[in-house]
């Protein structure tokens, strides 16, 4: 299975404008730019999208793992805080903190912690940095 996201950009780094789209249409030419990424201006940015992707992937993985343990969540609410920092050689995502609040009848804290840790380790987005990255670059 392959899913696509795309980005378009015109202009320089600080004065340019970009648009993010997804194959599903959930985002359709949604604007982003320097100010929304680095200056706290309201709007989207790549780190926010990574956070949403990671939170949703982890939550779905946990739902699967709970089902395997014959448990069903009443609610799972996850936030992923993505930290972007300036390092000596440029910017880097240095950490992602997953924060989960859950209501799961029939489990105790020890089992819950074990299952949540398993979901964190096995979620495809958690494994993302251990994947092959390919690039097809076309200049027009």
JORAPE-V487607 format. One record per residue. N is the residue number from 1. SS is DSSP state (helix for helix, strand for strand, loop for the rest). PHI is phi in degrees with one decimal (NA if undefined). Layout:
[[N & SS & PHI] [N & SS & PHI]]
//
This chain:
[[1 & loop & NA] [2 & loop & -128.1] [3 & loop & -119.9] [4 & loop & -123.0] [5 & strand & -128.5] [6 & strand & -141.6] [7 & strand & -139.9] [8 & strand & -122.4] [9 & strand & -145.0] [10 & strand & -141.1] [11 & loop & 99.9] [12 & loop & -79.9] [13 & loop & -61.9] [14 & loop & -83.6] [15 & loop & -103.2] [16 & loop & -77.0] [17 & strand & -133.1] [18 & strand & -128.0] [19 & strand & -141.0] [20 & strand & -109.0] [21 & strand & -135.0] [22 & strand & -121.5] [23 & loop & -56.0] [24 & loop & -72.4] [25 & loop & 91.9] [26 & loop & -57.5] [27 & loop & -120.6] [28 & loop & -131.8] [29 & loop & 55.1] [30 & strand & -72.0] [31 & strand & -72.0] [32 & strand & -152.3] [33 & loop & -170.9] [34 & helix & -58.4] [35 & helix & -65.4] [36 & helix & -74.7] [37 & helix & -93.4] [38 & helix & -117.2] [39 & loop & -117.0] [40 & loop & 76.3] [41 & loop & -70.9] [42 & loop & -61.3] [43 & loop & 149.5] [44 & strand & -87.7] [45 & loop & -160.1] [46 & helix & -58.3] [47 & helix & -66.6] [48 & helix & -62.6] [49 & helix & -67.3] [50 & helix & -62.6] [51 & helix & -60.1] [52 & helix & -64.8] [53 & helix & -63.1] [54 & helix & -67.5] [55 & helix & -61.0] [56 & helix & -70.6] [57 & helix & -64.8] [58 & helix & -59.6] [59 & helix & -64.7] [60 & helix & -66.3] [61 & helix & -61.5] [62 & helix & -64.9] [63 & helix & -59.9] [64 & helix & -61.9] [65 & helix & -65.5] [66 & helix & -61.9] [67 & helix & -60.2] [68 & helix & -63.4] [69 & loop & -92.1] [70 & loop & 59.9] [71 & loop & -122.4] [72 & loop & -130.9] [73 & loop & -74.8] [74 & loop & -76.8] [75 & strand & -158.6] [76 & strand & -132.8] [77 & strand & -127.7] [78 & strand & -121.0] [79 & strand & -120.6] [80 & strand & -114.5] [81 & strand & -95.3] [82 & strand & -99.0] [83 & strand & -102.5] [84 & strand & -108.3] [85 & strand & -128.2] [86 & strand & -84.7] [87 & strand & -111.4] [88 & loop & -56.8] [89 & loop & -103.4] [90 & strand & 123.6] [91 & strand & -91.3] [92 & strand & -152.0] [93 & strand & -75.7] [94 & strand & -101.4] [95 & strand & -165.4] [96 & strand & -131.6] [97 & strand & -106.3] [98 & strand & -86.0] [99 & strand & -122.6] [100 & strand & -120.0] [101 & strand & -120.2] [102 & strand & -136.7] [103 & strand & -124.6] [104 & loop & -134.7] [105 & loop & -61.8] [106 & loop & 89.2] [107 & loop & -122.8] [108 & loop & -115.4] [109 & helix & -63.7] [110 & helix & -63.2] [111 & helix & -66.0] [112 & helix & -58.6] [113 & helix & -62.1] [114 & helix & -63.8] [115 & helix & -69.4] [116 & helix & -65.4] [117 & helix & -64.1] [118 & helix & -64.1] [119 & helix & -64.1] [120 & helix & -61.0] [121 & helix & -72.0] [122 & helix & -107.7] [123 & loop & -64.2] [124 & loop & -56.1] [125 & loop & -71.8] [126 & loop & -60.8] [127 & loop & -85.3] [128 & helix & -51.2] [129 & helix & -72.5] [130 & helix & -104.4] [131 & loop & -121.9] [132 & loop & -73.7] [133 & loop & -117.2] [134 & loop & -112.6] [135 & loop & -137.6] [136 & loop & -116.0] [137 & loop & -114.0] [138 & loop & -125.2] [139 & loop & -100.0] [140 & loop & -117.0]]
//
